[in-house]
Amino acid sequence: MTLLGPRLVDAVEDMDRPDCDPQRLDRTYRQFALVNRTISGWRGLYRSRLRPLLSPSAPATLLDIGCGGGDLALMLAGWAVRDGLQLDITGIDPDPRAYRFAAGRPPVSRVAFRQAMSAELVSEGATFDFTISNHVLHHLDAAELQGLLNDSAQLTRRLSLHNDLRRSGLAYALFAAGALPLTGSYIRRDGLTSIRRSYTVAELAAVVPPGWTAEPHSPFHCLLSHRPDGDSD
């Protein structure tokens, strides 16, 4: 059991509906922290891709696009602090509900949240050392995906990383079983929809612009990466 058939590009996750239950949505944002720590593989990406480029003396900046409830931004900030490295993180999300949740968290030094789309930051002339996203790509249609990657290339000085689910029957079956304890939220049902909407590595490689690399990451993820021309790190 490896594939689930073609992507279900028209499926809609319950938490993306404007009339979804606000209490279930907040519980979903809270449970994202556990899900992302368990399955997203960002600890390994931090150690292998980001930490070697950080410094204890020279501040670096990172943009988390589609940050949702903000848990990944906070995790990355905590890891950098424990390693004695300087990293300022901005999390953006166009959904006012996600921004409200993230901005309502207890303040953490060197982490800020903003309700915005990546295109807005491009129009402002903003740049960051790193741009990232987590479990965002499968939400986008073809034009939105190209827009996100183009924005990322313009916003990034050093390295861009987009981490997303990889569609497979095994991933679907394991998540269906593993997420059973996560009650009172949209995590399980929406997670299964997300897997059905997600790409394989080959599918991503076929649609990304030149300069982007698609590769498998962790057991059930795809990773897109891009370095601006001339970066030698």
N, C-alpha and C positions, 0 to 999 in steps of 0.2 A: 504494500500500500504506500504509494509515493505522492500521487497527485490527486487533486480534487476536481479535475476538469478545468475548463476555462475560468478566468476571473469573473466573479459576479460584480461587474462594475456598477450596476444599478442598485445594489443592495444598500440600504441606509441603516446606520447604527442608531439605536434608540437614543443614546445620549446626544446625538447630533440634531435630534428633532427639537424645534423651538418650544414645543409643549410638553417636553419630558418632565418627570417629577423632580422638583428641585432638591428634595431630600435625598432621593436615590442618586441624583447627579453628584451632590456633595460627597456622599459615601463612596461613589465611584472614584472621584478625585483622590480621596484619602487612601483607597485601596491600590491606586496606581503605584504608590511607593513600594509596596510589597511585590507587586507584579514586576515592576521594572528592576528591582534588586534581584529578583529570582530568575527572570528569563531574558532580559534585554541584552545582557552581556556588556554593559557599559563599564563595569569595573575593569574588564580586560582591555577595552578600548582606551580607557583612561591610562592604564599602565603602559600600553604598547604604542599608542598613537599620540596622546596628548602630553603625558608627563615628561617624556624626553625633550619636549619643546618648551617646557616651562622653566622658570628661573626663580631662585630665592630673592633676587635683587631687582630684576627688571619686570615690571608689571605687564601681564598679558590680558587680552580681552577676548571674551567668548560670547557669541550670540546663540541662544537656544530658540530656534524657530518652531512655533507651534508648541509652546512649553506646557500647555494644559494646566494642571494644578501646581506646577512648579517643582515637583519632587526631584526630577533629574538635575535641575540647576542647583538645588540645595545639596544633593549628593556630591556633585562635582566640586562644589565649593568646599564641602567638608573634607573631601579627599585631598584637595590642594592645601588646605590649612594644615592637615595632619602631616603632610610631606614638607611643610615649610616653604611652599611655593606661592608666588603671587599671581592671582587670577581674579579678574573682575568679570562677572557674569550678568548679562541682560537676557531675560526671558520675555519673549513676545508671543501673543496669541490674539487673533482677531475676535474670538468669541468673548463677549463681555462677561459671561458666566465663569469661564476659565480664569479670566483676568481677576475677577472679584475674589475667587477662591485663592489664587496665588498671592495676590496683594494683601489678602487678609491673614496670611500666615505671620507668625512672629518674625519680626525683622531679623535678617541675617546680614552681617557685614559683607560688603562687596557683592551682594546679589540684589538686583533690581528687576521689577516686572513692569511691563507696559502693554496696553491693548493696542496692537498694531499689526500690520502685515509687512512682510519683508520688502515689498515694493515701496512702501512708505519710507523705509530707512534708506533704500537706494536713492530715492528722490531727494532725501536730505543730505546725501553725500557721506553717509556714515560708513565706516569700515571697522572691521574687527580682525584680530589675529586668527580666530577660529569661528566657524559657524557649524552648528550641528542641528539635527532634528532626530526625533525618536518616534517611530510608529506614526509617521505623518504621510509618507508617500502613497500608501494605499488609499488614502482619503481623496486623492486628487484625480481630476480627469486629465486627459492627455495635455491640454493646453496649460492647466495649472501646474502640472509636473514640470514642464519645460520652463514655465515662469519662475518656479521656485529655484530650479537649478541655475538659471541665468542670474537671478538675484543673488544666490549664494556666491557665484563666481565673482560678481561685482563687489560684494560686501566683504570678501575674505582676502586677507593679506597672506596667510600661511597655509591653512589646511581647512577643508570642509569635509564633514562626515555626516552622512544621512543613513541612519540605521532603521531598518524596517523588517516586518515579519516576512517569512518565506513560506509560500503556500505548499503544503504537503498534507497528505492524509494522516501521517503519523503525528504531525504537529496538531492537527485538528483533534485527533482522538486523545492525545495526552492532555491538551488544554481542557477539553470537555470534562475529563475526569479530575484533573488537578484543580480546576476552578470551582468545583462543587461547594467547598466551604465558604466561598466568597459570596455570601448572601446579602440581600438588601441593597444591591447595587446593579449596575448594568454590565459589570465586568465580564461575566461568563458569556452571556448572550452576545454582547457586542464584540467580545474577543473572538468568538467563533465566526461572526460575520466578517471581522477584520481579516482573519486567516483566509476566508473565501475570496476576499477582495484583493489580497496581497499578490505580489509578483514572485516568480522564480528568478534566479540569478540571470538566466539566459534571456528572459523577457525584459528585465531591466536593462541589460547590456544592449539589447536591440533598440532601445528608445532613448538612451541618454545622449546628450551632445558630445562632440569630441572633447577629449581631455578628462572625461569622467571614467572611473574604473568601477565595475561592478564585481563583487566577489561574495562568496558565502562567509557568514560570520556566526559564530556560536552554532548550536545544533539547528536552529530554526529561524535564522535571520539572513537578510541580504544587507550588504554594506556598499554604499556609494561613496567614493572619495575623490577629491580634486585638490590639486596644488596649483596655485597661480604660476605662470611661467616665470622662471628665474629663481624660484625658491629652492635653495640647495639643502635645506635641513632634511 
